[in-house]
Amino acid sequence: MSPDFAIGFGRQAIELALSLALPMLGVGLAVGVIVSVVQAATQIQEMTLTFIPKVVSMFIALLLALPWLMERMLTFTREVFTNIPLYIR
């Protein structure tokens, strides 16, 4: 296994991990900004007010994105297992 291959394989795995985390992180960011704007408008500065909506919305985003996430993970895993003989050369 050459260093170029190992770097490329690691890069592909990191890109996959980031793309899998993106839907939940994006929803958490959007909900956090909306809650922050509401807090600034109403001058309510309660920490639990930001935490609960973000957790619930990220969970809902996870449930909605789960089929796509599983398909991406299964495709990557299938490619890794299929190409093991090529990797050990």
A tleap script that builds the chain and sets N, CA, C and O, in Angstrom:
source leaprc.protein.ff14SB
mol = sequence {
  NMET SER PRO ASP PHE ALA ILE GLY PHE GLY
  ARG GLN ALA ILE GLU LEU ALA LEU SER LEU
  ALA LEU PRO MET LEU GLY VAL GLY LEU ALA
  VAL GLY VAL ILE VAL SER VAL VAL GLN ALA
  ALA THR GLN ILE GLN GLU MET THR LEU THR
  PHE ILE PRO LYS VAL VAL SER MET PHE ILE
  ALA LEU LEU LEU ALA LEU PRO TRP LEU MET
  GLU ARG MET LEU THR PHE THR ARG GLU VAL
  PHE THR ASN ILE PRO LEU TYR ILE CARG
}
set mol.1.N position { 0.856 -1.166 0.000 }
set mol.1.CA position { 0.000 0.000 0.000 }
set mol.1.C position { 0.904 1.231 0.000 }
set mol.1.O position { 1.732 1.415 0.892 }
set mol.2.N position { 0.728 2.044 -0.993 }
set mol.2.CA position { 1.575 3.235 -1.122 }
set mol.2.C position { 1.050 4.358 -0.226 }
set mol.2.O position { -0.121 4.361 0.153 }
set mol.3.N position { 1.917 5.303 0.106 }
set mol.3.CA position { 1.467 6.450 0.910 }
set mol.3.C position { 0.389 7.269 0.212 }
set mol.3.O position { -0.512 7.799 0.862 }
set mol.4.N position { 0.480 7.373 -1.115 }
set mol.4.CA position { -0.547 8.110 -1.858 }
set mol.4.C position { -1.915 7.446 -1.735 }
set mol.4.O position { -2.938 8.118 -1.595 }
set mol.5.N position { -1.914 6.110 -1.791 }
set mol.5.CA position { -3.170 5.389 -1.651 }
set mol.5.C position { -3.751 5.580 -0.255 }
set mol.5.O position { -4.951 5.808 -0.106 }
set mol.6.N position { -2.901 5.488 0.773 }
set mol.6.CA position { -3.372 5.641 2.149 }
set mol.6.C position { -3.935 7.043 2.385 }
set mol.6.O position { -4.951 7.199 3.063 }
set mol.7.N position { -3.286 8.047 1.834 }
set mol.7.CA position { -3.785 9.416 1.976 }
set mol.7.C position { -5.106 9.580 1.244 }
set mol.7.O position { -6.031 10.204 1.765 }
set mol.8.N position { -5.201 9.030 0.048 }
set mol.8.CA position { -6.444 9.109 -0.715 }
set mol.8.C position { -7.588 8.381 -0.033 }
set mol.8.O position { -8.720 8.865 -0.019 }
set mol.9.N position { -7.292 7.215 0.534 }
set mol.9.CA position { -8.310 6.444 1.242 }
set mol.9.C position { -8.782 7.186 2.487 }
set mol.9.O position { -9.980 7.241 2.765 }
set mol.10.N position { -7.849 7.750 3.228 }
set mol.10.CA position { -8.200 8.531 4.414 }
set mol.10.C position { -9.010 9.764 4.052 }
set mol.10.O position { -9.965 10.116 4.744 }
set mol.11.N position { -8.626 10.411 2.973 }
set mol.11.CA position { -9.362 11.595 2.513 }
set mol.11.C position { -10.794 11.236 2.138 }
set mol.11.O position { -11.730 11.962 2.474 }
set mol.12.N position { -10.961 10.123 1.447 }
set mol.12.CA position { -12.297 9.681 1.058 }
set mol.12.C position { -13.151 9.377 2.298 }
set mol.12.O position { -14.337 9.703 2.329 }
set mol.13.N position { -12.550 8.755 3.312 }
set mol.13.CA position { -13.288 8.438 4.536 }
set mol.13.C position { -13.676 9.708 5.288 }
set mol.13.O position { -14.785 9.792 5.817 }
set mol.14.N position { -12.789 10.693 5.343 }
set mol.14.CA position { -13.097 11.955 6.020 }
set mol.14.C position { -14.183 12.712 5.268 }
set mol.14.O position { -15.082 13.276 5.892 }
set mol.15.N position { -14.117 12.735 3.944 }
set mol.15.CA position { -15.154 13.399 3.153 }
set mol.15.C position { -16.511 12.742 3.379 }
set mol.15.O position { -17.526 13.431 3.479 }
set mol.16.N position { -16.531 11.414 3.461 }
set mol.16.CA position { -17.785 10.716 3.725 }
set mol.16.C position { -18.319 11.071 5.108 }
set mol.16.O position { -19.514 11.326 5.262 }
set mol.17.N position { -17.459 11.090 6.102 }
set mol.17.CA position { -17.896 11.422 7.461 }
set mol.17.C position { -18.452 12.840 7.526 }
set mol.17.O position { -19.460 13.083 8.190 }
set mol.18.N position { -17.809 13.765 6.849 }
set mol.18.CA position { -18.300 15.145 6.846 }
set mol.18.C position { -19.632 15.261 6.109 }
set mol.18.O position { -20.523 15.987 6.548 }
set mol.19.N position { -19.768 14.558 5.001 }
set mol.19.CA position { -21.033 14.633 4.259 }
set mol.19.C position { -22.170 13.961 5.027 }
set mol.19.O position { -23.328 14.348 4.875 }
set mol.20.N position { -21.855 12.961 5.847 }
set mol.20.CA position { -22.879 12.318 6.660 }
set mol.20.C position { -23.305 13.202 7.830 }
set mol.20.O position { -24.458 13.149 8.258 }
set mol.21.N position { -22.400 13.999 8.342 }
set mol.21.CA position { -22.722 14.876 9.470 }
set mol.21.C position { -23.396 16.163 9.026 }
set mol.21.O position { -24.039 16.834 9.834 }
set mol.22.N position { -23.260 16.515 7.764 }
set mol.22.CA position { -23.749 17.799 7.268 }
set mol.22.C position { -25.245 18.045 7.482 }
set mol.22.O position { -25.597 19.146 7.906 }
set mol.23.N position { -26.142 17.102 7.220 }
set mol.23.CA position { -27.568 17.411 7.413 }
set mol.23.C position { -27.915 17.777 8.862 }
set mol.23.O position { -28.648 18.736 9.104 }
set mol.24.N position { -27.390 17.018 9.812 }
set mol.24.CA position { -27.700 17.315 11.212 }
set mol.24.C position { -27.059 18.614 11.667 }
set mol.24.O position { -27.682 19.396 12.385 }
set mol.25.N position { -25.825 18.849 11.257 }
set mol.25.CA position { -25.151 20.086 11.660 }
set mol.25.C position { -25.809 21.308 11.039 }
set mol.25.O position { -25.924 22.350 11.684 }
set mol.26.N position { -26.242 21.184 9.787 }
set mol.26.CA position { -26.921 22.303 9.124 }
set mol.26.C position { -28.241 22.645 9.791 }
set mol.26.O position { -28.557 23.818 9.989 }
set mol.27.N position { -29.009 21.623 10.138 }
set mol.27.CA position { -30.279 21.857 10.822 }
set mol.27.C position { -30.035 22.453 12.205 }
set mol.27.O position { -30.748 23.364 12.626 }
set mol.28.N position { -29.033 21.942 12.908 }
set mol.28.CA position { -28.704 22.497 14.224 }
set mol.28.C position { -28.284 23.947 14.146 }
set mol.28.O position { -28.649 24.750 15.004 }
set mol.29.N position { -27.518 24.288 13.121 }
set mol.29.CA position { -27.099 25.676 12.933 }
set mol.29.C position { -28.291 26.569 12.641 }
set mol.29.O position { -28.426 27.640 13.233 }
set mol.30.N position { -29.155 26.136 11.734 }
set mol.30.CA position { -30.324 26.946 11.372 }
set mol.30.C position { -31.249 27.159 12.569 }
set mol.30.O position { -31.705 28.276 12.814 }
set mol.31.N position { -31.519 26.100 13.303 }
set mol.31.CA position { -32.395 26.227 14.472 }
set mol.31.C position { -31.731 27.085 15.543 }
set mol.31.O position { -32.409 27.865 16.211 }
set mol.32.N position { -30.434 26.955 15.716 }
set mol.32.CA position { -29.726 27.783 16.690 }
set mol.32.C position { -29.802 29.266 16.361 }
set mol.32.O position { -29.986 30.096 17.252 }
set mol.33.N position { -29.660 29.599 15.079 }
set mol.33.CA position { -29.755 31.003 14.666 }
set mol.33.C position { -31.176 31.531 14.876 }
set mol.33.O position { -31.364 32.648 15.358 }
set mol.34.N position { -32.162 30.731 14.515 }
set mol.34.CA position { -33.560 31.166 14.689 }
set mol.34.C position { -33.876 31.376 16.163 }
set mol.34.O position { -34.488 32.379 16.530 }
set mol.35.N position { -33.464 30.441 17.008 }
set mol.35.CA position { -33.724 30.578 18.442 }
set mol.35.C position { -32.970 31.780 19.006 }
set mol.35.O position { -33.495 32.484 19.868 }
set mol.36.N position { -31.765 32.021 18.541 }
set mol.36.CA position { -31.001 33.176 19.007 }
set mol.36.C position { -31.676 34.489 18.622 }
set mol.36.O position { -31.702 35.433 19.413 }
set mol.37.N position { -32.216 34.548 17.420 }
set mol.37.CA position { -32.931 35.758 16.996 }
set mol.37.C position { -34.176 35.972 17.854 }
set mol.37.O position { -34.471 37.096 18.259 }
set mol.38.N position { -34.900 34.891 18.128 }
set mol.38.CA position { -36.089 34.998 18.984 }
set mol.38.C position { -35.688 35.427 20.393 }
set mol.38.O position { -36.365 36.252 21.006 }
set mol.39.N position { -34.602 34.877 20.905 }
set mol.39.CA position { -34.134 35.269 22.234 }
set mol.39.C position { -33.723 36.738 22.270 }
set mol.39.O position { -34.015 37.444 23.236 }
set mol.40.N position { -33.057 37.191 21.235 }
set mol.40.CA position { -32.642 38.594 21.194 }
set mol.40.C position { -33.853 39.514 21.090 }
set mol.40.O position { -33.864 40.598 21.673 }
set mol.41.N position { -34.869 39.084 20.352 }
set mol.41.CA position { -36.057 39.913 20.183 }
set mol.41.C position { -36.888 39.986 21.461 }
set mol.41.O position { -37.463 41.026 21.783 }
set mol.42.N position { -36.942 38.870 22.182 }
set mol.42.CA position { -37.767 38.837 23.392 }
set mol.42.C position { -36.972 39.080 24.666 }
set mol.42.O position { -37.558 39.201 25.742 }
set mol.43.N position { -35.672 39.152 24.566 }
set mol.43.CA position { -34.745 39.342 25.690 }
set mol.43.C position { -34.874 38.242 26.740 }
set mol.43.O position { -34.696 38.488 27.933 }
set mol.44.N position { -35.181 37.041 26.291 }
set mol.44.CA position { -35.193 35.875 27.175 }
set mol.44.C position { -33.846 35.177 27.000 }
set mol.44.O position { -33.537 34.714 25.902 }
set mol.45.N position { -33.057 35.095 28.037 }
set mol.45.CA position { -31.722 34.504 27.956 }
set mol.45.C position { -31.650 33.218 28.774 }
set mol.45.O position { -30.902 33.136 29.748 }
set mol.46.N position { -32.411 32.242 28.383 }
set mol.46.CA position { -32.427 30.952 29.068 }
set mol.46.C position { -31.637 29.946 28.225 }
set mol.46.O position { -31.917 29.785 27.037 }
set mol.47.N position { -30.659 29.270 28.824 }
set mol.47.CA position { -29.789 28.348 28.080 }
set mol.47.C position { -30.543 27.101 27.607 }
set mol.47.O position { -30.256 26.578 26.530 }
set mol.48.N position { -31.492 26.629 28.396 }
set mol.48.CA position { -32.221 25.430 27.977 }
set mol.48.C position { -33.130 25.721 26.792 }
set mol.48.O position { -33.519 24.804 26.067 }
set mol.49.N position { -33.466 26.971 26.592 }
set mol.49.CA position { -34.311 27.337 25.456 }
set mol.49.C position { -33.594 27.089 24.129 }
set mol.49.O position { -34.254 26.830 23.123 }
set mol.50.N position { -32.275 27.161 24.100 }
set mol.50.CA position { -31.529 26.879 22.876 }
set mol.50.C position { -31.232 25.394 22.721 }
set mol.50.O position { -31.153 24.887 21.602 }
set mol.51.N position { -31.069 24.699 23.838 }
set mol.51.CA position { -30.639 23.305 23.785 }
set mol.51.C position { -31.739 22.365 23.291 }
set mol.51.O position { -31.504 21.563 22.388 }
set mol.52.N position { -32.913 22.454 23.862 }
set mol.52.CA position { -33.990 21.511 23.548 }
set mol.52.C position { -34.425 21.584 22.081 }
set mol.52.O position { -34.529 20.535 21.446 }
set mol.53.N position { -34.686 22.777 21.504 }
set mol.53.CA position { -35.086 22.801 20.087 }
set mol.53.C position { -34.007 22.252 19.144 }
set mol.53.O position { -34.323 21.609 18.142 }
set mol.54.N position { -32.733 22.510 19.471 }
set mol.54.CA position { -31.666 21.998 18.615 }
set mol.54.C position { -31.594 20.476 18.669 }
set mol.54.O position { -31.438 19.827 17.635 }
set mol.55.N position { -31.706 19.911 19.847 }
set mol.55.CA position { -31.640 18.453 19.977 }
set mol.55.C position { -32.809 17.797 19.257 }
set mol.55.O position { -32.628 16.818 18.533 }
set mol.56.N position { -33.995 18.332 19.454 }
set mol.56.CA position { -35.190 17.753 18.813 }
set mol.56.C position { -35.097 17.878 17.290 }
set mol.56.O position { -35.389 16.924 16.569 }
set mol.57.N position { -34.695 19.044 16.805 }
set mol.57.CA position { -34.616 19.235 15.354 }
set mol.57.C position { -33.518 18.379 14.727 }
set mol.57.O position { -33.687 17.878 13.615 }
set mol.58.N position { -32.397 18.206 15.425 }
set mol.58.CA position { -31.340 17.358 14.893 }
set mol.58.C position { -31.772 15.892 14.878 }
set mol.58.O position { -31.400 15.149 13.969 }
set mol.59.N position { -32.546 15.473 15.864 }
set mol.59.CA position { -33.062 14.107 15.881 }
set mol.59.C position { -34.031 13.880 14.723 }
set mol.59.O position { -33.991 12.837 14.071 }
set mol.60.N position { -34.895 14.853 14.471 }
set mol.60.CA position { -35.833 14.745 13.353 }
set mol.60.C position { -35.074 14.719 12.020 }
set mol.60.O position { -35.424 13.961 11.116 }
set mol.61.N position { -34.034 15.553 11.907 }
set mol.61.CA position { -33.219 15.549 10.693 }
set mol.61.C position { -32.524 14.206 10.506 }
set mol.61.O position { -32.399 13.720 9.382 }
set mol.62.N position { -32.074 13.610 11.599 }
set mol.62.CA position { -31.448 12.292 11.525 }
set mol.62.C position { -32.447 11.245 11.040 }
set mol.62.O position { -32.117 10.409 10.199 }
set mol.63.N position { -33.655 11.292 11.565 }
set mol.63.CA position { -34.670 10.334 11.122 }
set mol.63.C position { -35.016 10.508 9.645 }
set mol.63.O position { -35.209 9.526 8.928 }
set mol.64.N position { -35.093 11.754 9.196 }
set mol.64.CA position { -35.432 11.993 7.791 }
set mol.64.C position { -34.284 11.635 6.846 }
set mol.64.O position { -34.516 11.163 5.733 }
set mol.65.N position { -33.051 11.859 7.290 }
set mol.65.CA position { -31.890 11.607 6.431 }
set mol.65.C position { -31.344 10.192 6.570 }
set mol.65.O position { -30.415 9.822 5.852 }
set mol.66.N position { -31.895 9.399 7.472 }
set mol.66.CA position { -31.350 8.069 7.739 }
set mol.66.C position { -31.281 7.159 6.514 }
set mol.66.O position { -30.268 6.481 6.345 }
set mol.67.N position { -32.292 7.105 5.653 }
set mol.67.CA position { -32.149 6.227 4.470 }
set mol.67.C position { -30.970 6.643 3.578 }
set mol.67.O position { -30.228 5.789 3.094 }
set mol.68.N position { -30.803 7.930 3.366 }
set mol.68.CA position { -29.687 8.416 2.550 }
set mol.68.C position { -28.355 8.130 3.234 }
set mol.68.O position { -27.397 7.720 2.579 }
set mol.69.N position { -28.289 8.346 4.553 }
set mol.69.CA position { -27.063 8.093 5.297 }
set mol.69.C position { -26.675 6.620 5.229 }
set mol.69.O position { -25.512 6.286 5.002 }
set mol.70.N position { -27.651 5.749 5.426 }
set mol.70.CA position { -27.366 4.311 5.387 }
set mol.70.C position { -26.926 3.873 3.996 }
set mol.70.O position { -26.035 3.034 3.863 }
set mol.71.N position { -27.540 4.431 2.967 }
set mol.71.CA position { -27.154 4.078 1.597 }
set mol.71.C position { -25.711 4.479 1.333 }
set mol.71.O position { -24.949 3.711 0.745 }
set mol.72.N position { -25.330 5.678 1.765 }
set mol.72.CA position { -23.942 6.143 1.562 }
set mol.72.C position { -22.951 5.279 2.340 }
set mol.72.O position { -21.896 4.920 1.817 }
set mol.73.N position { -23.290 4.943 3.595 }
set mol.73.CA position { -22.386 4.120 4.406 }
set mol.73.C position { -22.262 2.711 3.841 }
set mol.73.O position { -21.167 2.151 3.808 }
set mol.74.N position { -23.370 2.138 3.400 }
set mol.74.CA position { -23.324 0.790 2.835 }
set mol.74.C position { -22.544 0.757 1.529 }
set mol.74.O position { -21.810 -0.196 1.267 }
set mol.75.N position { -22.699 1.786 0.711 }
set mol.75.CA position { -21.944 1.849 -0.540 }
set mol.75.C position { -20.445 1.927 -0.269 }
set mol.75.O position { -19.661 1.225 -0.909 }
set mol.76.N position { -20.050 2.762 0.661 }
set mol.76.CA position { -18.633 2.903 0.996 }
set mol.76.C position { -18.085 1.593 1.558 }
set mol.76.O position { -17.006 1.150 1.164 }
set mol.77.N position { -18.825 0.973 2.475 }
set mol.77.CA position { -18.370 -0.276 3.082 }
set mol.77.C position { -18.288 -1.385 2.046 }
set mol.77.O position { -17.345 -2.176 2.051 }
set mol.78.N position { -19.270 -1.444 1.163 }
set mol.78.CA position { -19.267 -2.458 0.106 }
set mol.78.C position { -18.051 -2.278 -0.805 }
set mol.78.O position { -17.409 -3.259 -1.180 }
set mol.79.N position { -17.732 -1.039 -1.159 }
set mol.79.CA position { -16.561 -0.782 -1.997 }
set mol.79.C position { -15.277 -1.167 -1.290 }
set mol.79.O position { -14.374 -1.722 -1.916 }
set mol.80.N position { -15.176 -0.887 -0.006 }
set mol.80.CA position { -13.972 -1.248 0.748 }
set mol.80.C position { -13.799 -2.759 0.774 }
set mol.80.O position { -12.715 -3.265 0.484 }
set mol.81.N position { -14.875 -3.492 1.124 }
set mol.81.CA position { -14.764 -4.945 1.195 }
set mol.81.C position { -14.521 -5.579 -0.167 }
set mol.81.O position { -13.799 -6.572 -0.265 }
set mol.82.N position { -15.106 -5.027 -1.208 }
set mol.82.CA position { -14.899 -5.555 -2.546 }
set mol.82.C position { -13.458 -5.369 -3.007 }
set mol.82.O position { -12.906 -6.233 -3.688 }
set mol.83.N position { -12.861 -4.266 -2.644 }
set mol.83.CA position { -11.508 -3.937 -3.125 }
set mol.83.C position { -10.400 -4.328 -2.164 }
set mol.83.O position { -9.262 -3.900 -2.356 }
set mol.84.N position { -10.683 -5.124 -1.136 }
set mol.84.CA position { -9.629 -5.546 -0.205 }
set mol.84.C position { -8.477 -6.242 -0.919 }
set mol.84.O position { -7.322 -5.966 -0.594 }
set mol.85.N position { -8.732 -7.133 -1.877 }
set mol.85.CA position { -7.586 -7.753 -2.571 }
set mol.85.C position { -6.701 -6.728 -3.290 }
set mol.85.O position { -5.489 -6.920 -3.391 }
set mol.86.N position { -7.299 -5.649 -3.787 }
set mol.86.CA position { -6.486 -4.632 -4.448 }
set mol.86.C position { -5.697 -3.798 -3.424 }
set mol.86.O position { -4.617 -3.293 -3.728 }
set mol.87.N position { -6.246 -3.661 -2.216 }
set mol.87.CA position { -5.594 -2.840 -1.201 }
set mol.87.C position { -4.349 -3.495 -0.623 }
set mol.87.O position { -3.403 -2.799 -0.255 }
set mol.88.N position { -4.333 -4.811 -0.538 }
set mol.88.CA position { -3.211 -5.491 0.125 }
set mol.88.C position { -2.037 -5.751 -0.824 }
set mol.88.O position { -1.015 -6.284 -0.393 }
set mol.89.N position { -2.157 -5.396 -2.074 }
set mol.89.CA position { -1.044 -5.609 -3.013 }
set mol.89.C position { 0.058 -4.631 -2.777 }
set mol.89.O position { 1.072 -4.664 -3.474 }
savepdb mol mol.pdb
quit
